[in-house]
Each structure stands twice: as C-alpha cells, then as structure tokens.
C-alpha cells in the first residue's frame, strides 16, 4: 500500500495546486489552510487553551500567545522579566509556570496579576525574587515561591485568598520581620505551608487555622510562643527539625491543642527532655540528635497512640530508659535508640513492639528475661555493642518466636548464640570473633534465608560436620574476610549467592559446588588463586550461575563454564 501511494505522488499530473491537498494529512511547505489556533514560535500547543514553552532558552516573553490560554508554561528558560502588557491580556489564565528562570522582583511588576482574576496555580520557584509580589489574585489555589531570595511578603500576597490551599516558601531568606501578622488573613483553607530553610527565630503567629502540614525545618527557631499553635487543630504533620529549640522554648501547652497531630519531628535540636503535653493522636515522634538524658514516663503518658519513637543519638545512659517507662505505649511498633549509652536492653517494653533498634550502645549483657516482654518482636538490632558470648544467656532469644531479623554485627562473640528462634530469616554475625561453627546453634533454622559471618576468624577445620544441614532455605551465605583455605563442603542446597572473598583459598576442586546446583553468584576475589586453581569440572551443573568474581588474585584465573549454561557468567581477572 505504501509503495502505491509513493507511486501516485510521483506520477505527472498528481494534484499539487494550493487548496487541493487533503487536509487530513500533514505535508511540508506553506499551506493556505489556517492553523486551528495560534501558537508562539518553537512552543507547543497541544490544546487551544494550553501553551508549553518549557526549556527553550527564551530570554523574552513569547509573542502570539492566544488570549484563550488557560495553562502557560515558561519554566526552564532565561526570562528576567514579565511585560505587564503581555501578561495582563491573558485574563483566562488558570496556571502560570515560571519555575527556574532569572526573574527578579523588579521584573515582576505589582500590577502584573491584577487582570488575572481566574489564576489558580502560580509557580515562580527557583528565580531571583527578593520580595514576594504585593498582590496575587483572589482566585489562587497554589502558590510556589520556593528557592528564591525572598525576605518579605505582604498582607495581600497570600491574604484574602479563600480558595488558597498550598503555599511554598522554603529555601528563601525570610525572617520573622518579613512576615506580617495578617499574612494569611482571609485565607482560611490553606492546608500546606512550607517555610523550611529560612531564617525564622520563632514560630510565626497567626498561621492559618486550617493547616494540616507545616514545614519549619532548617530555621533558627528557638521558641514556640505560647498559644502559637492553639488554633491549628487540624494539623497532622509538624516539621521542626534542625532548629535551635531548647526545653525552655516549649511548654506544656505547645502541642496539647493539636488533637489531630500524627507526625512530629523535633530531631536535631537542643532538647534535654521529651516535650510535655504530647497529644493522644501522635503516631510518629522523632527526637533523634538532641541532648535527652532520660525519658520521663509522665511526658509520654498522653501519647498513648504512639507507634514510632525515634531517640537515636541522644545522651541516654544506663538509666536513660527506666524499666517500664514505655509500657503505657501499648501500640508502639518501633523503638530506635541508635547511638546512645545504654548498658542493657530496656526492660518491660510494650508487648506489641515489632522493631527494636539498639546499635552503637554499650549493651554488654543479655539476660534470660531481658526480652520476654516483647514476644511479638520481628526485628532486633544489637549491632556494635559490647556483647561477649559468656554474657549472652542461652535462653535470651527463646521467647522471640516472631523474630525474623537478628543483627549482632560488631560485638565480641566467639561462638554462635544458643536458642535462636526457628522463624529467623536473616542472621547477621559479621565483625565478631567467631572461631568455630557447630551445628547445634543452627539446628531448626529451616527458614533462614541470609546468614552473614564475614570478618571473623573462621577456618574450614573449625566448621563442624553437618553445620549447614538444617539450613534448607538459605539463599545468601557470606563467609568473606575469614581464614578459609578452601570452599567449605556440604553447603546448603538452596544457596544462590556465596561470598568467599578475602580468604586464603588457593584451590577450588571439582566437587566444591556439587551440593549447590542453584548457585547464581560466586565471589572469590582477593584469595590465593592462580590461573589453573579452579578445576574445569567445578562449575558443571551450575546452570544458573551468571557471576563469578575472581579479581584481586595473584594471577588471572581461568574460569570454565558448562556450555549448557543459559548466561555466561562474568569472570574477572586482575
């Protein structure tokens, strides 16, 4: 059919006279047919009411924009100003996108928006405004002035806007002096206000009572004035991290009226205590990187709905979390206490706790009953503490029947802990002082999928017969950075990924992987292998193997794979 059309076009006498072309087909050259609607040069106009001039490196406002335009995008250009006469005639405009230009306040005349009585969305982020426009249309719903150099806004910038829902002013240079007390007067529908990354020294008063999300992070806020949040009863998320808040900058009423608050971030401040008056609805409380020495039960009593409590990098010492202090938080799901000075696992924790994260503390003892209060625990992270095998009770983990992930990395263990829960999926024991592996501690772990024993002192002769026998589901085994001289025998049949790098392996025999037919990735780099150290038959039957890493050995290693393998593995040399 295509060749027939081309032939007809080439025949003498084919119709070429103006006005004779089929209007349904595009053609090259000028046409007497009028365009369906006007569109500025180089811009695209997919609809009669839409003009898209995004990323054209424009330095001047485009001509020939139709008066019918409702959506105009001029983002990602080099515009420095908006001509009043051009903008004012676009009275039907609903969306104006000026994001990422070079527009200064002088280039945005105050009267530019007077005729845009239907404008709903304005985006002027990433420009060079030093002050906000004195007047924005009453019809506005969304205003984005983020990432400018704004130091001042005016009463009618955002005031008297009954439909205004979202205001973005983050990454500017606003101080409290630049925010008038009536900045949002008559704008009773604002739900999102972002003032983060400015220079505010206290929480601004007279914020819209309709707020649901308030971003004030990365300012200089040292105080929340009494009553500043008393009218914001719809607030759900409050971000105050990275400020200069101290205990004296808050009082018992600061948060007490926020009956719908669910998320409160006070991390990276200078608080020495948990704030008082926390609301019952609070689900997430982030207090990381403060100076909290002790958690007072009275401060948390009101926040009975709390599910996530984050206290990492504070100054909690041996008595920082007294026994039972968190027990009233019956719905608590996650407790993060990373990087403190706790010497024991906190006692009498909430029974429904699912995740306990305690790395980088000073926990040196794990008693028989230390974890009995949390039978539903699914994740326990005790990495980089001071646990030695002699001080880990053989029944310490027996009550944790729901435990799926146990991390004991970076301790002082010389043998595997006893009584590990049979439902474990992940067990991390790297960077300890393990010298031997016996089958008994691993017995019954038939659901274990990942086992990391890297950076220990294991030798093949110290791995007891039958050690891997019951690990029927094990898929990832990391034995890197040990003292192995050859591949351990009788590895689990389900194994898919085996890490043996940085050992002392000098030979891989023909039977090394007979027990692991599903192996997909093998890491042997930085061992003592030479060109012919791997037996040609070693990979026979490994039909799924697609990664073999032998870099960093004394010589480039010759890797031979069976021709039936569906994908040739990557075999690397130095």
N, C-alpha and C positions, 0 to 999 in steps of 0.2 A: 504493500500500500504506500509506504514511504517513497519507494523508487518511482511509483506512478505520479505522485504529487510533484516530485522534483522534475520529472519529465515534462509535465504540463506547464510548470513555471518557466521552463527553458524554451518551450515552443514559441515560434513567432506568432504574434497576434494575441498573446496572453494578456489579460486585462491589466493595464498599469495606469490608466488615466486617473487623476485625482477624483476621489469620491466613489470610485468603483471597487475599492478594496472591501473585503469582508470585515466589518467592524468587530467581529467576534475573535479575530486572530491578531496577535501582536505583529508589528512589522517595523523595519528600520526606516529611518528618514522622517521628514516632516509630514504631518498629516493635516488636512483641513478639518478633521474631526476635533471638536473641543474636548479638553480633559474633563473628566467628571467633576473634579474640584481642584482648586488651586493648591499648589504645594511649593514651598521655598526650594530653591536650588540645592541639590545634594541631600535634602532631607527626605524622609519617607512619611507618607500619609496613608496608612492602611485603611483609615476610615475618614469620612468627611469632617469629623469632629476631633481628629487626632493628628498631631504634628510631632514627629520624632526627629530631632536634630542632635542626637546623642553622639558625642565623640568625634566631631567633625573639625576640631581645632578652630572653631569660629572665634573671631575677635570682635565681631559686630553683630548686633541683634539682626536676625534674618528678615528680609523683606517678604512681602507677599504672603504673610500668614493670614489665613482666612478668618473673617470675623466670627465664623461659626465654630472655631476651635474651642473645644472644652478641655482638652488634655494636651499640654505643651511641655515637651521635654527638651531642655537645653543643657543637660548635665554633661560633665566631662569635656568642657570647652575652655576657651581663654577669655571669656567675656569679663569686662571690667565695669560695665555699667548697663543699666536698662533705660532706654529712652522712654520718657513719660508718654510722648505722643503715640508711640507704637504699642505700648502695653495697655494704655487706657482704652483703646478701641476694642480690646478683646473682652468685652463685657460678659460673654458667656463662659469664660474660663472657669473650670472646676479644679483642675490640677495644674500646678506650675512647678516644674522640677528644674532647679538651678544648681543642683548639687555639683560640687567640685569645679568651681570657676575661680575667677580672681576679683569678684565683685566686692567693692568697698562700700561703706555706709554712704559715702558721697555719691557713689554710682547707683544708689538705690533711693531715689527721691521719695520724701514722705508722702507726696500726693499720688505716687505710682499705683497705689492699691485702692484709691477712692472709688474708681468706677468698676472695680472687680467685685461686684456685690454678690456674686454666686461662688466665689472661690472657696473651696473646701480643704484642699491639701496644698501646702506650700513647703518646698524642700530647698533650703538655702545652706545646707551643711557644707563644710569644707570650702569656705570662701574667706574673705578678709574683712568681715564686718567688725567694726569697733563698738558700735551701739546697735541695738535692735531697731527695727522700724517703729516709728512713733505710733503708727496706726496700721492695723491689719483688719481685713473685712470681718464683719459680724458673723458671716456665714461659715467661718473657718471651723474645721474639724480636727485637722492635724497640722502642727507647725514644727518644723525641724530646722533649728538654727545651730546645731551642734558643730563643734570643731571650727569655730571662728575665733575672734579676739574680743568678743562682746564683754563690755564692762558695765553696761547699763541697759535696763529695759524700762518701759514707760507704762503708765496705767492702762492705755488703750492698745498696747502691744498684744496682750493676752486677755485683758479685761473686757467685760461686756460681750462675751462670746458664748451664748447659751448652748451652742452645739459643739463647742471645743471639747475634744476627748483626750488628745495626746500632745504633750509639749516636750521637745527635746532640746536641752540647752547644755548638754555635757561638753566637756573639753572647751571651755571658754575661760574668761578671766573675771568672772562675776564675784564681787564681794557683797556683803550684806548691804552696803551703802548703795549698790546698784540695783537693788530690788525694792521697789516702792511697796508700802504696806498694803496698798489696794491693787497689787499686781494682777490678782485673779478675781477681783470683784465683778459679780455678774456672770462669772463662768463657773456654773455650779455642776457641770457634767464632766469635768476633767478627771480621768481615771489613771492616767500615767503621766508622771512628771520626772524628768531626768535632769538633775543638777550636779551630777558627778563630775569630778575633775575640774573644780573651780577653786575659789579662794574664800569660801564661806567660813566664818568663825563660829557661828551658832546656827541652830536650825531656824530657818525663816518663819516668822509668824504669819498668820492669815493665809495659810495654804488652803486650797480648795477642800471642802469637807467631803467631796465625792471621791477623793483619791483612793485607788486600790493598790498602786505600785509607786513607791517613792524611792528614787535613787539619789543618794547623797554621799556616796563613797568617794574617797580621794579628795577630801577637802581639808580644812583646818579646824573642823568643828570640835570645840572643847566643851560645849554646853548645849543642852536642850532646855530652853527656858520653860519654866513651869506653865503648863497649860498649852504649850505649843502644838501638841497633838491631841488635845481634848475633843476637837470637833471631827477628827478624821476616823470616824467609827466604821468606815467601810474599808479601811486599809488592810490589805492582805500580805503585802511584801514591803519590807523596810530594809534598805541597804545603807548601813552607816560604817562600813569597814574602812580601814585606812584613814582614820581621823585622829584626833588628839583627846578623845573622851577619857575622863577620869571618873572615879566614883562620885566626886562632888558635882560633876556636870550632869548627873542624873539623879532623880529622886523616886520615891515610891509611886508617884502618880504618872511618871513619864510614859509608861506603856499600859497603865491599868485600864484606860478607857478604850483601848484598841480591841474590841470584843470579837473582831474577825481576823486578827493578825495570825498568819500561819508561818511566815518566814521572817526571821530577824537575824541580820548579820552584823555583829559588833566586833568582828575579828580585827586584828592589827590596830588596837587602841592601847590605852594605858590603864585598863580596869584592874583593880586588885580584888574585886569580889563579883559574884554573879549579881546582876541588877535585881532590884526588888520590883514587885508589882507586875510580874510577867503574866500575861493573860492565859486563860484556860485553853484557848483555841490554838496556841502556838504548837506547831509541828516540828519546826527546824530552828534550833538555836545554835548559832555559830559564834563561839567565844575564843577561837584559836588566836594565838600570838598576842595575849595580854599578859598581865602580871598576877594572875589569880593564884593565891597560895592555898586556899582551902574553899571547898564548896559547902555552903551552909544550907541545910535541909529546908529552913524556913523560906529561903529565896526561891526554891523550886516547887514549893507546895502548891502554889496556884497554877503552875503549868502542867497539870496532870495529863494533858493530851500530847505531851512532847514525845516525838518519835526518833528524832536525831539530835544528839547532843555532842557537839564538837568542842573539845577542850585542849586540842593539841598545842604544844609549845607554850605552856604556861609555867608556873613555878610550883606545881603541885608536888609536895614532898611525901614523906612516909605517912603523914596524917592528912594528906590533901583531900582524900575521898574517904571519910569515915564510914565504918560499916553501916549499911542500911540507909545511907544518905540519899540514894537514888531509888530506893524501894517504892516510894509513892508514885513514881513514874511508871505505872503498870504497863503502858503501851510502848515503852521505849524499845526501839528496834536496833539502833546503832549507837555505840559509845566510842568516840575517838579520843584517846588520851596520849597520842603520839608525842614523844619528846618532852616528857616531864621527869620527875624524880621519884616515882612510885617504887616502893620496895617489895610490894606484894600485889597480887590481883585484888582489886576492891571486893570486899565481902558483901554478901546479902544484896546482890544486884537484882534488878527486876527479872522475874521468871520468864517473861516473853522476849528477853533480849536475844537478838539474832546475830549481831555482829559486834565483837569486842576487839578493838584495835589498840594495842598497847606497845608497839615497838619503841625502841630507844628510851627505855626507862631503866630502872635498876632492880628489876624483879629478880631475886636470887633464890626464891623458894616457891615451890608449887606443892601445896599440901593435899591430902586426900579429899578434903571437903571444900577446898577453895572455889571450886567451880560447880558445886552441887546445886547452887541456887538458880542456875541457868540451864536447865535441861534442854531447852529449845535452841541453844546456840548453834549456828550454822557456820560461822567464820570466827576463828580465834587466831589473832596475830600477836605473837610474843617475840618477834624478831629483835635481835640486837638488845638483849637484856643480859643478865649475869647468871643464867641457869646452868648449873652443873648437874650431871646425871645423878650424883648422890643425893641431890636435894629436890629431885622430881619424884614424888611419891608414885609407886607403881599403880595406884588407883586414881591418880589425879584426873584422868580423862574418861573414866568408865561411865560417868553419868551423862556424858555428852553424846547421846545416841543420834542426835540430828546433825552432828558436826560433819561438814563436807570439806572444809579447808582449814588446815593447821599449818601455821608458819612459825618455825622455831629457828629460822636463819640467824646466824651470827651470835650464837651462845657458846657455851663451853661444854657441850655434851660429848661424851666419849663413847656412848652406846645409844642404840635406839630406845626411845621410851617404851615402857610396857603399857598394856591395856589400852591401846589405841582403838577408837571407835570403828566398828566394822563398816560404817557407811561413808568413810572418808573417800573423797575424790582427788584431793590434792594434798600432798605432804611435802613440805619444804624444810630440808635439814642442811642446806649448804652453809659453808663457812662455820663449821663446828670443829671438833677434834675427834671425829669418829675414826676408830682404828679397826673396827670389826663389825660384820653384819651377821646376824644369826636369824634363822627362820622364825623363831618363836614370836618376836615382836611384830612381825609382818603377817602372822597367821590370821586368817579370817578377813583380810583386807581385799576381798574379791571384787570391790567396786572402785578400787584405787586406779586413777587414770594417769596421774602425773606424780612422779617421785624425783625430787632433786637432792642429790647427795654430793654436789660439786664442792670443790675447795675443802676437802677433808684429807685424811691420811690413809685412805683405803688401799690395800694390796689384794691381788686376786686370792692369795692364800688365806686371807682373813675373811673371805666371804664364804660362809658355811654352806655345805651342800643343802639344796632344797630351799635356799633363801627366797628365790623368785617363784617358787612352786605355786603358791596360792594367789599370786597377783595376776589373775586371769584377765582382768580388764585393762592392765597397764598399757598405755599408749606412748608415753613420753618418759624416758629414763635419762637423767643427767648424772653421769659419773665423771665429768670433766674435772681437771685440776686435782687429780689424786695421784697415786703411785702405782697404777696398774701397769703390768708388763705385757699383758695380752688381753684379748677380749674375754670377759667373764663367760663361762659356759652356762648352758641351760637358761638362757634369758627368756622372758615371758613371750608366749606365742602371739599375743595381740600387739606387741610392740611395733610402733610406726616410726618413732624418732629416737635415735640413740646418740647421745653426746659422750664422746670419749676423748675429746681434745685435751691437750696439755697433760698427757700422762707419760708413760715410759714404754709405750707399745712399740716393739721392734719387728713383730711378725703377726700376720693375720692368716691363720690356717684355713684349709678347705672346709672345715666343719664349723667355722666360727658362727655362722648365722643360720644353721640348719633349723634351729628352734624358732626363728622369727621370719616366717615367709611373708608377712605383711609389711616388712620394713620399707619405709619411704625415704627417710633421710638419715644419713650416717656422717658423723663429724669425727674425723681422725686427724685434724690439723695439729701441728706442734707436738708431734710424737718423735719416735726414733726410726721412722720408716725410710727404707731405701727403694730404689727403682723396682725391685722384684720382691719386695717384702710381703705383698699380698698375693696369696695363692690364686692362680687363674680360676679355680673352681669355687672361690669363696662366695661369689655372688650368684651362683647357679640357683635358680628357683625364686630369686627375689624379683618377681615380675613387676612390682610396684615401685621399686627403687628409682628415684629420679634426682637425688642429691647425694653426692659423695665428695666430701671436702677433705683434701689431703695437703693443703697448703702448709707451709712452715715446717716441713720435714727436711732432713738433711739432703735428700735428693728428690727430684721429681718422681712421683710414684706412678707406676703403670697400673691402670685400672681397666680390667676386662669385664665386660658385662655380657650376659647371655643374649644372643640375637633376638630372642623372643620378647625381650622387654619392650613394652609399648612406648616408652620415652627414654631416650638415652640420658643418663644422669650427667650432671656436670662434674667432671673430675678435674680438680685444680692441682697445679704444682707450684713450686716457688717461683 
